[in-house]
């Protein structure tokens, strides 16, 4: 089995997590440094606090998605490596069940 769906899901999780992180940083910058008339009624402390909260939420949610996607990729890579190791070890055993190189 190729686990294409799972591998694609892991990659998509990394991409979406990175996108959320970048989007949260852009939104935090907009909240913190915007000079819009609607934001003038809020004090700078409240605006900066809101920017910090938005960036922290983006870091937590985006970072969690990135790490989860990378863990899925690592697990699939380990599965492929173990399958190759199994093939090599199985090829060393002859039909009688003894190792080709003899007992060690």
C-alpha positions as CSV (number, residue, x, y, z in Angstrom):
1,X,0.0,0.0,0.0
2,X,1.2,3.5,-0.8
3,X,-0.7,5.4,1.9
4,X,-1.2,8.2,-0.6
5,X,-4.2,9.7,1.2
6,X,-2.4,9.7,4.5
7,X,0.8,11.2,3.1
8,X,-1.3,13.9,1.3
9,X,-3.2,14.6,4.5
10,X,0.1,15.1,6.4
11,X,1.4,17.5,3.7
12,X,-1.9,19.4,3.6
13,X,-1.8,19.7,7.4
14,X,1.7,21.3,7.2
15,X,0.6,23.7,4.4
16,X,-2.6,24.7,6.2
17,X,-0.8,25.1,9.5
18,X,1.9,27.3,7.9
19,X,-0.9,29.3,6.2
20,X,-2.8,29.8,9.4
21,X,0.4,30.9,11.1
22,X,1.3,33.5,8.4
23,X,-2.4,34.7,8.3
24,X,-2.4,35.2,12.1
25,X,0.9,37.2,11.9
26,X,-0.5,39.4,9.2
27,X,-3.7,39.9,11.1
28,X,-1.8,40.7,14.2
29,X,0.3,43.3,12.4
30,X,-2.8,44.8,10.9
31,X,-4.5,45.0,14.4
32,X,-1.4,46.4,16.0
33,X,-0.3,49.0,13.5
34,X,-3.3,50.0,11.5
35,X,-4.4,53.6,11.4
36,X,-8.0,53.0,10.4
37,X,-10.6,55.3,11.8
38,X,-12.5,52.3,13.3
39,X,-9.4,51.4,15.4
40,X,-8.8,54.9,16.7
41,X,-11.4,54.5,19.4
42,X,-9.4,51.7,21.0
43,X,-6.3,52.5,23.0
44,X,-3.0,51.3,21.7
45,X,-2.6,48.9,24.6
46,X,-5.8,47.1,23.8
47,X,-4.8,46.9,20.1
48,X,-1.4,45.5,20.9
49,X,-2.8,43.1,23.3
50,X,-5.3,41.9,20.7
51,X,-2.4,41.5,18.2
52,X,-0.5,39.4,20.7
53,X,-3.5,37.2,21.4
54,X,-4.1,36.7,17.7
55,X,-0.5,35.8,17.0
56,X,-0.4,33.4,20.0
57,X,-3.5,31.6,18.8
58,X,-2.0,31.4,15.3
59,X,1.2,30.0,16.7
60,X,-0.6,27.4,18.8
61,X,-3.1,26.2,16.2
62,X,-0.7,26.5,13.2
63,X,2.2,25.0,15.0
64,X,0.1,22.1,16.2
65,X,-1.0,21.4,12.6
66,X,2.5,21.6,11.3
67,X,3.9,19.3,14.0
68,X,1.0,16.8,13.4
69,X,1.6,16.7,9.7
70,X,5.3,16.2,10.1
71,X,4.7,13.4,12.6
72,X,2.5,11.6,10.1
73,X,5.2,12.0,7.5
74,X,7.8,10.6,9.9
75,X,5.7,7.6,10.7
76,X,5.1,6.8,7.1
77,X,8.8,7.2,6.3
78,X,9.6,4.8,9.2
79,X,7.1,2.3,7.8
80,X,8.8,2.4,4.4
81,X,12.2,1.9,5.9
82,X,11.1,-1.0,8.0
83,X,9.5,-2.6,5.0
84,X,12.8,-2.3,3.1
85,X,14.7,-3.8,6.0
86,X,12.2,-6.7,6.2
87,X,12.7,-7.4,2.4
88,X,16.5,-7.4,2.8
89,X,16.4,-9.7,5.8
90,X,13.8,-12.0,4.1
91,X,16.0,-12.3,1.0
92,X,18.9,-13.6,3.2
93,X,16.9,-16.6,4.3
94,X,17.0,-19.5,1.9
95,X,14.2,-22.0,1.3
96,X,15.1,-24.3,4.2
97,X,14.6,-21.4,6.7
98,X,18.3,-21.1,7.6
99,X,20.3,-17.9,7.0
100,X,22.3,-18.0,3.8
101,X,25.5,-17.0,5.6
102,X,25.1,-19.8,8.2
103,X,24.6,-19.4,11.9
104,X,26.1,-16.5,13.7
